Amino acid sequence: MIEHPLGGEVLVKRDDLSGYGRGGVKTRKIERLFGYMLTKGYNEFITVVANVTNLMHDMVPVLERYNFHWQVFIVDEPQLPTIARKGLFKDVAEKVHFVGPGKLSVASSMIWALFTSLNRKHHPFLVPPSLMHPAGAIGSASGFIEMVDQLEASGISLPSTVFITAASGTTLAGFLIAENILRHAGHLPIRVIGVQVYPGRVHLWILGLIRWTERFLGLRERVPADRIELISSNLYGGFGIYPAKVADLCRQIHVDYDLNIDPIFGGKTWLAMESYLAQRAVSDNRPILYWHCGYTPDWYRLDQLVNQADE
Ligand SMILES: *Cc1c(COP(=O)(O)O)cnc(C)c1O
């Protein structure tokens, strides 16, 4: 818990300390998704990730530990020179396939991967980007319930609002499902605000994943579509793009609170939370919660790469 100068208590949920791969909120998705694969007897994992990703680094230890076959495609987004892309994936370069930007090259690569896998008599599991699968969302949902349990056990008031970074929005989708279940079980409503860091129709993907997961679980209570709240004003034109003030804010957060936050994901969310704190009504005496989703350790290096590629 920290005292924020803009007023009030800010709780920080430290998923950056999850201690697996790079750590972070993705551990929750990974745990459930690979657990699901194991119980269903799938032995080959096929998916696609972008150039700038923490997911890949988090998944590799699990893929290796359980001896899954895997084919992962890296889509060229944000667009980078080949040498830079190879550098980012140097620990796994032999095992990933670099594909061009755009949906078509992704789709054809995935179909090819599926075909080769079936041909080898494997049981392939084709997962949408960012583990946007109900098993992933359920992992995130358990995280939200864990947060509520921890606060209730320690007698701290539940937050009125949770700020979470939304890249694909898988985590946000899971949180909204969990919040809805808790709400119907008589807990205080919690507003969940996603801060968009990846451009595109994230809203639609989130709604789709929520409905898919509700059906997957056979839930009767459905999350109303208007509960998906996304702040898009901190996108600054794209994934991985941010003005110097966001980078400065991240450095300052490190000095003030000893938290490692990068400007690609968490810094944008922190900024949105600060605008919210500055405007919120004084009558709101419940704390605010910032969900620390993890950290991109090479963001300094990426900063240079993305800017070079833009020129
Ligand atoms: C992946 C990631 C997120 C958000 O994940 P989604 O579930 O895809 O929205 C947020 N912050 C960091 C640092 C991440 O690596």
The ligand as a Gaussian input file, in Angstrom:
#p B3LYP/6-31G(d) Opt

LIG

0 1
 C        1.011000      -8.985000     -20.998000
 C        1.115000      -7.831000     -20.178000
 C       -0.020000      -7.087000     -19.806000
 C       -1.459000      -7.317000     -20.217000
 O       -1.890000      -8.493000     -20.681000
 P       -3.201000      -8.819000     -21.486000
 O       -3.828000      -9.892000     -20.718000
 O       -2.733000      -9.254000     -22.827000
 O       -4.088000      -7.616000     -21.594000
 C        0.196000      -5.994000     -19.009000
 N        1.415000      -5.647000     -18.582000
 C        2.521000      -6.328000     -18.902000
 C        3.843000      -5.868000     -18.413000
 C        2.427000      -7.447000     -19.719000
 O        3.540000      -8.127000     -20.046000

